[in-house]
Amino acid sequence: MTALPGLAAAADRAAAGEGATLERHAFIGAPGAMPATVQAQAFLRDGDSLAAMNEADAAFRPPAPPARATVEVAGLPRGARAEIMPSAAR
């Protein structure tokens, strides 16, 4: 099995959405910076896409990224390829 086409773009959208949510709720001040995330759970429709997910996710994380658990799932809402669920602290 190969990585799902477009997974990198889907991971970029998921991480950007995480940053926007944290910013909207005043966890962070600078768009795109996510130092407040202490743990994240990532859900992938295809486990073979983990390397692409890691690459895309790393662009949004500080040098010492938070803990992350990644699981493969049978499906995600609206046909999404990836979803990230962060836990943040102030």
Secondary structure, 3 states (H helix, E strand, C coil): CCCCCCHHHHHHHHHHHHHHHHHHCCCCCCCCCCCCEEEEEEEECCHHHHHHHHHHHHCCCCCCCCEEEEEECCCCHHHCCEEEEEEECC
